């Protein structure tokens, strides 16, 4: 969450502990139920009933979604009315602040979806899932009727090299590469460029002659960056806007290309896209997709033994001696013998031949890490389609994986000072010094300790 200096100061000051309150707004079809960990009245006269018998916990991991879990509410006033409310599938929002504040001063900390509600007399148990569940479903693909059979049409996004195309009209030799508009730059038959008529608004092209072998093409879309492709997927999934946090200039402009086929989930695609430029994705407090990089500036905070309690080592990430980065995917790999004649005739250059017969371009770097007998190679795939940007990614991977990292877990006072996973902070703790990446935070919103995990 992006918080102000004043809010952070409020979090850090234990004098405010008796005034801290968590607000929960649980929507149902006809309205909203307003609850709190202590009695609260907004400036507009909206009461928040203190019907929460236990303090809810929020678990946030760099390698997963925000885990909200569940919460209980005890309604002694109108339980039968709640029984009739249609909560399931509606939104639930959490806010954290001070009993002395106006409602607008509270900070959003989580947005979830109500998955189930169970009643036991006056007690209602709300099971929640974060909005990330919307990303665990397959990306929908359009279909075409070919010979009385329904055939899926891929989604082709960004800059894609040598992508396979679907023959959707045999009589007229019409192929489709995408269920939307894009620019078809080159069409190949067994690697050899051939004449075609582009139907770019429909993601199609028409051949003048029937091909002798495998048909593939290069495509271009203006929206070829991580943010642009993620926005497209977020809109398709009904996830709203996309935010970015800490992405460097090259990570924001890196050219990517991907073709989506089969039952691929949004979450799996986001993993692949984010990893392609060396970053992560997460859901922020309003439930929006947020792209996060550890290239963001270090927070202006030094955590010491006054802040951290029982910080103990729990994991080790050993460095790698060598890193192989596979980038610029070739989506239609051809057998070298098939194109040898075209190479000998000079129709296909030697450099293009290498691209056509290999699934990726590959660059390798030795890290010179001191690993003793633990010699190892890290291999990563990237959707990057530009050599210079691939070199930048290699530099980032070498910096990140060319040295030893240790993980630590412990507790932190003051609700982790409003920090989020993916943030970098300075640590000055006995036996642990340096810059640390926050990888997990588990908050109980009662003004007490927060569980944290870091990587140094």
C-alpha positions in Angstrom: 0.0 0.0 0.0 1.2 3.6 -0.7 0.9 5.3 2.7 1.7 8.8 3.8 4.5 9.7 6.2 1.8 10.8 8.7 0.1 7.4 8.5 3.4 5.6 9.0 4.2 7.8 12.0 0.8 6.8 13.4 1.6 3.1 12.9 5.0 3.4 14.6 3.8 5.2 17.7 2.6 2.7 20.4 0.7 5.5 22.1 -2.0 5.0 19.4 -2.5 1.3 20.2 -5.7 1.8 22.3 -7.2 3.8 19.4 -6.5 1.4 16.5 -9.5 -0.1 14.8 -10.1 -2.4 11.9 -13.3 -1.7 9.8 -14.9 -4.4 7.7 -17.5 -3.6 5.0 -19.3 -6.7 3.8 -21.6 -6.2 0.8 -24.8 -8.1 0.1 -27.1 -7.7 -2.8 -29.2 -4.9 -1.3 -26.6 -3.1 0.9 -23.6 -3.3 3.1 -23.0 -4.6 6.7 -20.5 -2.4 8.6 -18.4 -4.0 11.3 -15.4 -3.1 13.5 -13.1 -4.4 16.2 -14.3 -1.5 18.4 -17.4 0.7 18.2 -17.0 3.4 15.5 -19.2 6.0 14.0 -18.2 7.7 10.8 -18.6 11.5 10.3 -21.7 10.8 8.2 -23.4 9.0 11.0 -22.7 5.4 9.7 -22.3 3.1 12.7 -19.7 0.2 12.5 -20.9 -2.4 15.0 -18.2 -4.1 17.2 -19.5 -7.6 16.5 -16.1 -9.1 15.7 -15.2 -11.6 18.6 -11.7 -12.2 17.2 -9.2 -10.1 15.4 -9.0 -11.2 11.7 -5.6 -11.9 10.3 -4.2 -10.9 6.9 -1.5 -13.0 5.3 0.5 -11.6 2.3 3.2 -13.5 0.4 5.4 -12.3 -2.4 4.9 -15.6 -4.1 1.1 -15.8 -3.9 -2.1 -13.8 -3.3 -3.2 -12.0 -0.2 -4.7 -14.6 2.1 -7.7 -13.2 4.0 -9.2 -16.4 5.2 -12.3 -15.8 7.2 -13.8 -13.8 10.1 -16.7 -14.2 12.5 -19.4 -11.7 13.5 -21.8 -12.1 16.4 -25.2 -10.5 15.7 -27.5 -10.4 18.7 -29.8 -7.8 17.2 -31.1 -9.0 13.8 -29.7 -12.4 12.9 -32.7 -13.5 10.9 -32.4 -10.4 8.8 -28.7 -11.3 8.0 -29.8 -14.9 7.2 -31.8 -13.5 4.3 -29.0 -11.3 3.0 -27.3 -12.6 -0.2 -23.6 -12.2 0.8 -22.1 -14.9 -1.4 -20.1 -13.5 -4.4 -20.2 -9.9 -3.0 -17.2 -7.8 -2.1 -15.7 -7.4 1.4 -13.3 -4.5 2.2 -11.0 -4.0 5.1 -9.7 -0.6 6.4 -7.4 0.2 9.2 -7.2 3.5 11.2 -7.9 5.4 14.4 -11.2 5.7 16.3 -10.6 9.5 16.4 -10.4 9.8 12.6 -12.9 10.5 9.9 -13.7 7.5 7.7 -11.8 8.9 4.8 -8.6 8.9 6.7 -8.6 5.1 7.0 -6.1 3.1 4.9 -7.5 0.2 2.8 -5.7 -3.0 3.6 -7.5 -5.8 1.7 -10.4 -6.4 -0.7 -11.9 -9.9 -0.9 -14.9 -11.8 -2.2 -17.4 -13.6 0.2 -17.2 -17.2 -0.7 -19.6 -18.7 1.9 -21.5 -17.7 5.0 -22.4 -20.1 7.8 -24.7 -19.5 10.8 -24.7 -20.9 14.3 -27.4 -19.1 16.2 -26.1 -15.5 16.5 -22.7 -16.2 15.0 -22.0 -15.8 11.3 -18.8 -17.2 9.8 -17.7 -15.5 6.6 -15.3 -17.4 4.4 -13.4 -15.1 2.0 -11.3 -15.5 -1.1 -9.1 -12.7 -2.4 -9.9 -11.4 -5.9 -7.1 -13.6 -7.2 -9.5 -16.5 -7.5 -10.8 -14.7 -10.6 -7.4 -15.3 -12.2 -7.4 -19.0 -11.6 -9.7 -19.6 -14.5 -8.6 -20.3 -18.1 -8.4 -17.3 -20.5 -11.4 -17.6 -22.8 -10.5 -18.2 -26.5 -12.7 -17.6 -29.5 -13.6 -20.4 -31.8 -14.2 -21.0 -35.5 -16.3 -23.6 -37.2 -14.1 -25.7 -39.5 -15.6 -28.7 -41.2 -18.4 -28.8 -38.7 -15.9 -28.8 -35.8 -15.3 -26.0 -33.3 -11.6 -25.0 -33.3 -10.1 -22.6 -30.8 -8.4 -19.5 -32.1 -5.4 -18.4 -30.2 -4.8 -15.0 -28.6 -1.5 -13.6 -30.0 -0.3 -10.6 -28.0 2.7 -8.3 -28.4 5.6 -9.0 -30.8 5.6 -12.7 -31.8 8.1 -14.6 -34.0 7.1 -17.4 -36.3 3.7 -18.2 -34.7 1.5 -21.0 -36.0 -1.8 -20.0 -37.7 -5.1 -21.9 -37.9 -6.4 -22.7 -41.4 -10.1 -21.8 -41.0 -11.1 -21.7 -44.7 -9.5 -24.4 -46.9 -11.2 -23.3 -50.1 -10.0 -19.7 -49.9 -6.8 -20.4 -47.9 -7.7 -18.1 -45.1 -5.7 -18.5 -41.8 -6.3 -16.9 -38.4 -3.7 -16.0 -35.8 -5.7 -14.0 -33.3 -9.3 -13.2 -32.4 -8.8 -9.4 -32.8 -6.7 -6.9 -34.7 -3.0 -6.9 -35.1 -0.3 -6.4 -37.8 0.8 -9.5 -39.7 4.3 -8.7 -40.9 5.6 -11.8 -42.6 4.0 -15.1 -43.5 6.2 -18.2 -44.1 5.8 -21.6 -45.7 8.4 -24.0 -44.2 10.4 -20.9 -43.2 10.3 -19.2 -46.7 8.5 -15.8 -46.9 5.5 -16.0 -49.2 2.9 -13.6 -50.6 -0.3 -13.1 -48.6 -3.2 -10.6 -48.2 -3.4 -9.3 -44.6 -6.8 -9.0 -42.9 -5.4 -7.3 -39.9 -8.6 -6.1 -38.3 -9.7 -9.7 -38.0 -6.3 -11.3 -37.1 -6.4 -13.2 -40.4 -4.5 -13.5 -43.7 -5.2 -15.1 -47.1 -2.6 -17.0 -49.1 -2.5 -16.7 -52.9 -1.3 -20.3 -53.3 -1.7 -23.4 -51.2 1.4 -24.0 -49.0 3.7 -27.0 -49.4 4.6 -27.2 -45.7 4.1 -25.5 -42.3 2.5 -22.0 -42.3 3.7 -19.5 -39.7 3.9 -15.7 -39.3 5.4 -12.8 -37.5 3.0 -10.4 -35.8 3.3 -7.0 -34.2 1.0 -5.2 -31.8 1.6 -1.7 -30.4 0.6 -2.9 -26.9 3.6 -5.2 -26.4 4.9 -4.2 -22.9 4.3 -6.0 -19.6 1.9 -3.3 -18.4 0.0 -3.2 -21.7 -0.5 -7.0 -22.0 -1.3 -7.3 -18.3 -4.0 -4.5 -18.7 -5.5 -6.5 -21.6 -5.7 -9.6 -19.5 -7.0 -7.8 -16.4 -9.8 -6.2 -18.5 -10.6 -9.7 -19.9 -10.7 -11.1 -16.4 -12.8 -8.3 -14.9 -10.0 -7.2 -12.6 -10.0 -3.5 -13.3 -6.9 -1.3 -13.5 -3.3 -2.5 -13.2 -0.7 -0.7 -11.0 3.1 -1.0 -11.1 5.5 -0.6 -8.2 9.2 -0.1 -8.6 9.6 -1.2 -12.2 12.8 0.2 -13.7 12.6 2.1 -17.1 13.7 -0.9 -19.1 11.3 -3.2 -17.3 8.4 -0.9 -18.3 9.3 -0.7 -22.0 10.6 -4.3 -22.6 9.1 -5.8 -25.7 7.2 -9.1 -25.1 5.3 -11.6 -27.2 3.1 -14.5 -26.3 0.5 -16.7 -28.0 -2.2 -18.1 -25.7 -3.6 -21.6 -26.6 -5.4 -24.3 -24.6 -6.5 -24.0 -21.0 -4.0 -21.5 -19.7 -5.1 -19.6 -16.6 -4.7 -15.9 -16.1 -2.5 -16.5 -13.1 -0.1 -18.7 -15.0 0.2 -16.1 -17.8 0.9 -13.4 -15.3 3.6 -15.5 -13.7 5.2 -16.0 -17.2 4.9 -12.4 -18.2 6.2 -10.9 -14.9 9.1 -13.4 -14.7 10.1 -12.4 -18.3 11.3 -9.0 -17.0 12.5 -10.2 -13.6 9.5 -9.0 -11.5 6.5 -10.3 -9.6 2.8 -9.6 -9.5 0.5 -9.3 -6.5 -2.9 -8.0 -5.5 -2.9 -4.6 -3.8 -5.3 -3.5 -1.0 -8.2 -2.6 -3.4 -7.8 -6.0 -5.1 -6.0 -4.8 -8.3 -3.2 -6.5 -10.0 0.1 -4.8 -9.1 3.4 -5.5 -10.9 6.3 -5.3 -8.5 10.1 -5.2 -8.9 12.9 -5.4 -6.4 14.5 -2.6 -8.4 12.4 0.0 -6.5 14.3 2.3 -4.1 15.0 1.1 -0.6 12.4 2.3 1.9 13.7 5.1 4.2 13.6 2.8 7.2 16.2 1.0 9.2 14.8 -1.9 11.2 16.8 -2.6 14.4 16.4 -4.9 17.4 14.0 -2.2 18.7 11.7 -3.1 15.9 12.4 -6.8 15.2 12.0 -9.7 17.7 13.4 -13.2 17.4 14.7 -12.8 13.9 16.0 -16.3 13.0 17.4 -17.9 9.8 15.0 -20.3 8.1 16.3 -20.7 4.5 19.3 -20.3 2.2 19.4 -19.5 -1.5 22.7 -20.6 -2.9 24.3 -18.7 -5.8 24.6 -20.1 -9.3 27.9 -20.3 -11.2 26.2 -19.9 -14.5 23.0 -18.4 -15.8 21.3 -19.3 -19.2 18.6 -17.0 -20.4 16.4 -18.2 -23.2 14.5 -15.3 -24.9 12.7 -14.4 -28.1 10.6 -17.6 -28.4 10.2 -19.2 -31.8 6.7 -20.7 -31.8 7.2 -22.9 -34.8 10.4 -24.8 -34.7 11.4 -26.3 -38.0 13.6 -29.3 -38.9 16.8 -28.1 -40.4 16.6 -30.6 -43.3 13.3 -29.1 -44.4 14.7 -25.7 -45.0 18.2 -26.7 -46.2 17.4 -26.2 -49.9 16.1 -22.6 -49.2 19.3 -21.9 -47.2 21.5 -23.1 -50.1 19.5 -21.1 -52.6 20.0 -18.0 -50.4 16.3 -17.5 -49.8 16.9 -18.1 -46.0 19.9 -16.6 -44.4 22.1 -18.5 -42.0 21.1 -16.2 -39.1 17.4 -16.8 -39.9 18.0 -20.5 -40.2 19.3 -20.6 -36.7 16.3 -18.8 -35.4 13.9 -21.1 -37.3 15.4 -24.4 -36.0 15.8 -23.3 -32.3 13.0 -22.7 -29.8 14.7 -19.6 -28.3 17.7 -17.3 -28.5 20.1 -18.1 -25.6 22.7 -16.0 -23.8 24.9 -17.4 -21.1 26.8 -15.7 -18.3 29.3 -16.9 -15.7 28.7 -15.2 -12.3 32.0 -16.1 -10.7 30.1 -16.9 -7.5 32.1 -18.6 -4.8 30.1 -21.8 -4.4 32.8 -24.4 -3.6 31.6 -27.8 -4.8 28.0 -26.6 -5.4 28.4 -25.8 -9.1 25.1 -25.1 -10.7 23.3 -23.4 -13.6 20.2 -21.4 -13.5 18.0 -21.5 -16.6 15.3 -19.0 -17.2 12.8 -18.5 -20.1 11.7 -15.0 -21.1 9.1 -13.6 -23.5 11.4 -10.7 -24.2 11.9 -10.1 -28.0 14.7 -7.6 -27.9 18.4 -8.5 -27.5 19.4 -5.3 -25.6 16.5 -5.8 -23.1 17.4 -9.5 -22.7 21.0 -8.4 -21.8 19.5 -6.1 -19.1 17.5 -9.0 -17.7 20.6 -11.1 -17.7 22.4 -8.4 -15.7 19.5 -8.4 -13.2 19.5 -12.2 -12.9 23.3 -12.2 -12.4 23.0 -9.7 -9.6 20.1 -11.5 -7.9 21.4 -15.1 -8.3 25.1 -14.7 -8.3 25.4 -14.3 -4.6 24.3 -16.1 -1.4 20.9 -15.0 0.1 19.6 -16.0 3.5 16.0 -16.0 4.6 14.9 -15.0 8.1 11.6 -15.0 10.0 10.5 -13.2 13.1 8.2 -10.6 14.5 7.9 -6.8 14.0 6.2 -4.2 16.1 3.7 -1.6 14.8 1.9 -3.6 12.1 5.1 -3.8 10.0 5.0 0.0 9.6 2.7 -0.2 6.7 5.2 -2.1 4.6 4.3 -4.6 1.9 5.8 -7.7 0.5 8.2 -6.7 -2.3 9.4 -3.7 -0.3 13.1 -3.3 0.4 14.3 -2.1 3.8 17.6 -1.7 5.6 18.3 -4.1 8.4 20.6 -3.5 11.3 20.0 -6.4 13.6 22.6 -8.5 15.6 24.0 -10.9 13.0 21.8 -9.5 10.2 22.9 -6.3 8.3 22.2 -5.1 4.9 19.3 -4.6 2.5 16.4 -7.0 2.9 13.5 -8.0 0.6 10.2 -8.5 2.5 8.8 -11.8 1.2 5.9 -12.5 3.7 3.9 -10.5 6.2 1.1 -11.8 8.5 -0.7 -9.1 10.3 -3.2 -9.3 13.1 -4.9 -5.9 13.3 -4.9 -5.6 17.1 -1.9 -3.3 17.4 0.3 -6.2 18.4 3.2 -8.0 16.7 3.3 -8.8 13.0 5.0 -11.9 11.6 7.5 -11.2 8.8 9.9 -13.1 6.5 12.8 -11.4 4.8 15.5 -12.3 2.3 18.9 -10.7 2.8 
